Amino acid sequence: MIKKLFEKVYRSAQQEISHSPIPDYKTIIICITVAFSLSMIKYLGDYRYLLFFFDSVGFSDTSLQLREWMQNDVHSDFYQLIYWVSIVIVFYLLPPFLLIKFVFKDSFSNYGLGIKSAFKDYKLYLIMLLIMIPLVLFFSKTESFQMRYPFYHLSKNESWYPYFIVWELMYLLQFFALEFFFRGFMIHGTKQRFGFYSVLVMTIPYCMIHFGKPLPETLAAIIAGVVLGILSLKSKSIWLGVAIHYSVAITMDVCSLYQKGLL
């Protein structure tokens, strides 16, 4: 079944490859945009870089206020996370949206946002969950996992509302942005040049954004990148990927909280 699905998606994708003798400027622009967005997330995603910038240009009052929120406030961890996730969402969504709308003059549905056949392969979603949940349960017992998740460290006796709930909602939006960036913009924007191999091209930077996380999660990102990429290529939609990604993420957070005795 898996082999037949793989071959079907491969044949379909290869038929879309353009053999034009002139340079594929669209693919060039997309690849440069991906490098730019990931670079901005890497540097601007660290609030200390913004502090350095404000100090350098003489915005000392702004720098002081930002430092107060990020370092000295009782909810500084929450503000740091919200800042980081906002940068991620902006650079995963804004540059691609602007390009699609004003440069490519194309429909967003052609980049994975269509819903026509979004959940046609829901059985694969259930199969992936059945595979991933036992793995999450196993690794949730490790110290490295519990130190990492959830990103917002809920204190003992702390209410889930508003900070933890707000964070989880922003986390969901981040997964939509991530899936659109990698499985929508990258795959559907370059498949006319790379065909099926657009999935593999996408998987490389997708794996790299997991550097610094526990090794099993980083290695799993390679498999997830390929599988979610194939699903997006087949269905022409990212929505199943968003559902899978967030379902696993929520399970990871809940398992970690349970292991810490916070549930």
C-alpha positions in Angstrom: 0.0 0.0 0.0 2.7 2.4 1.0 4.8 1.5 -2.1 1.9 2.1 -4.4 1.1 5.4 -2.8 4.7 6.5 -3.0 4.9 5.6 -6.7 1.6 7.2 -7.5 2.6 10.5 -5.9 6.0 10.3 -7.6 4.5 9.8 -11.1 2.0 12.6 -10.6 4.6 15.0 -9.4 7.1 14.2 -12.1 4.5 15.1 -14.8 4.4 18.7 -13.5 8.1 19.4 -14.1 8.7 22.2 -16.5 11.4 21.7 -19.1 11.7 25.4 -20.1 15.2 26.3 -21.4 15.1 29.7 -19.5 16.0 30.0 -15.8 13.2 29.2 -13.4 13.1 32.6 -11.6 10.2 31.5 -9.4 12.2 28.7 -7.9 15.2 31.0 -7.5 13.1 33.6 -5.6 11.5 30.9 -3.4 14.8 29.4 -2.4 16.3 32.8 -1.6 13.2 33.7 0.4 13.4 30.5 2.4 17.1 31.2 3.2 16.2 34.8 4.2 13.2 33.9 6.4 15.1 31.2 8.2 18.0 33.6 8.8 15.7 36.3 10.2 14.1 33.8 12.5 17.4 32.5 13.7 18.7 36.0 14.7 15.6 38.1 15.3 14.0 35.3 17.2 16.4 35.9 20.0 15.2 39.0 21.8 18.8 39.8 22.8 19.6 40.6 19.2 16.8 43.2 19.3 18.2 44.6 22.5 21.6 44.9 20.9 20.1 46.7 17.9 18.2 49.2 20.1 21.2 49.9 22.2 23.3 50.4 19.0 21.0 53.0 17.5 20.5 54.9 20.7 16.9 53.7 21.6 17.9 53.3 25.2 14.4 53.8 26.6 12.9 51.2 24.3 15.8 48.8 25.1 15.2 49.3 28.8 11.5 48.6 28.6 12.0 45.5 26.5 14.7 44.3 28.9 12.3 44.8 31.8 9.7 42.6 30.1 12.0 39.9 28.9 14.3 39.6 31.9 12.8 41.0 35.1 9.1 40.6 34.8 7.5 37.8 36.7 6.1 36.5 33.4 9.3 37.1 31.5 9.4 33.4 30.2 5.9 34.0 28.7 7.0 37.2 27.0 10.1 35.6 25.6 8.1 32.8 24.0 5.4 35.1 22.6 8.2 37.3 21.1 9.9 34.3 19.6 6.7 32.7 18.2 5.6 36.0 16.7 8.9 36.4 14.8 8.5 32.8 13.6 4.9 33.4 12.4 5.8 36.7 10.7 8.7 35.3 8.7 7.0 32.0 7.8 4.0 33.8 6.5 4.6 37.4 5.4 7.4 37.0 2.8 5.6 34.0 1.1 2.2 35.7 1.2 3.6 38.9 -0.4 5.4 37.0 -3.1 2.3 34.8 -4.0 0.0 37.8 -4.0 2.0 40.5 -5.7 4.9 38.8 -7.5 3.6 35.4 -8.6 0.0 36.8 -8.7 -1.2 33.3 -7.9 -3.9 31.7 -5.7 -3.0 30.7 -2.2 -5.0 27.5 -2.8 -2.1 26.5 -5.2 0.3 26.5 -2.2 -1.5 24.1 0.0 -4.3 26.2 1.5 -7.1 24.6 -0.5 -9.6 22.5 1.4 -11.2 20.5 -1.4 -9.4 17.3 -0.7 -7.6 18.3 2.5 -8.8 15.4 4.7 -9.3 12.8 2.0 -6.4 10.7 3.5 -7.6 11.0 7.1 -6.8 7.3 7.7 -3.1 8.1 7.2 -3.5 10.7 9.9 -4.9 8.2 12.3 -2.1 5.7 11.4 0.6 8.3 12.1 -1.0 9.2 15.5 -1.1 5.5 16.4 2.7 5.3 15.6 3.7 8.6 17.2 1.7 8.6 20.5 3.5 5.5 21.9 6.8 7.0 21.0 5.9 10.2 22.7 4.8 8.3 25.8 8.1 6.5 25.9 10.3 9.6 25.4 8.3 11.7 27.8 9.9 9.8 30.7 13.3 11.1 29.8 14.9 14.1 31.5 15.8 15.9 28.2 12.2 15.7 27.1 10.8 17.1 30.3 13.3 19.9 30.3 12.3 20.9 26.8 8.5 20.5 26.9 6.2 22.2 27.2 7.9 25.4 26.0 6.0 27.4 28.5 7.0 25.9 31.9 3.8 25.8 33.9 4.6 26.3 37.6 3.1 24.1 40.3 -0.4 25.3 41.3 -0.4 27.8 38.4 -3.6 28.2 36.6 -3.7 27.2 32.9 -5.4 30.4 32.1 -4.4 32.8 30.7 -0.7 32.2 30.0 -0.6 28.5 29.2 -3.7 28.6 27.1 -2.6 31.7 25.2 0.7 30.1 24.6 -0.9 26.9 23.2 -3.1 29.0 20.9 0.0 30.8 19.6 1.7 27.5 19.3 -1.1 26.3 17.0 -0.8 29.3 14.8 3.0 28.6 14.6 2.3 25.1 13.3 0.0 26.5 10.6 2.7 29.0 9.6 5.4 26.2 9.7 3.4 23.8 7.6 2.5 26.5 5.1 6.2 27.6 4.8 7.6 24.1 4.3 4.9 21.9 3.0 3.0 24.6 1.1 5.2 27.4 -0.1 8.4 25.3 -0.6 6.9 22.2 -2.0 4.1 23.6 -4.2 6.2 26.5 -5.2 9.1 24.4 -6.5 7.4 21.2 -7.7 7.3 22.5 -11.3 11.1 22.4 -11.2 11.9 19.6 -8.8 8.8 17.4 -9.1 8.7 14.8 -6.3 12.2 15.8 -5.2 10.8 19.1 -3.9 9.8 17.0 -0.8 13.4 16.1 -0.3 14.7 19.6 -0.9 12.2 20.8 1.7 13.2 18.2 4.3 16.8 19.4 4.6 16.0 22.8 6.1 13.1 21.4 7.9 15.4 18.9 9.7 17.9 21.7 10.4 15.4 23.9 12.3 15.3 21.0 14.9 19.0 21.2 15.7 19.3 21.8 19.4 16.3 19.6 20.2 16.6 16.1 21.6 18.3 13.8 19.0 15.3 11.4 18.6 13.1 14.4 17.7 15.6 15.7 15.2 15.9 12.4 13.5 12.1 11.9 13.6 11.8 15.3 11.8 13.5 13.7 8.7 10.8 11.1 8.5 8.0 13.5 9.4 9.3 15.9 6.7 9.2 13.3 4.0 5.8 11.8 5.1 4.1 15.2 5.5 5.6 16.4 2.3 4.2 13.5 0.4 0.8 14.0 1.9 0.8 17.6 0.9 2.0 16.8 -2.6 -0.7 14.2 -2.9 -3.6 16.2 -1.5 -2.4 19.6 -2.6 -3.2 20.7 1.0 -1.3 21.4 4.2 -4.3 21.0 6.5 -3.8 17.4 7.3 -0.2 18.2 8.2 -1.3 20.9 10.5 -3.7 18.5 12.2 -1.0 15.8 12.6 1.7 18.2 13.8 -0.4 20.0 16.4 -1.9 16.7 17.7 1.5 15.3 18.3 2.7 18.6 19.9 -0.3 18.7 22.3 0.3 15.1 23.2 4.0 15.9 23.9 3.0 18.8 26.2 0.4 16.9 28.0 2.7 13.9 28.6 5.4 16.1 29.9 3.1 17.8 32.3 1.8 14.5 33.5 5.4 13.2 34.1 6.2 16.3 36.1 3.1 15.8 38.2 1.3 19.0 36.9 -1.8 17.1 35.7 
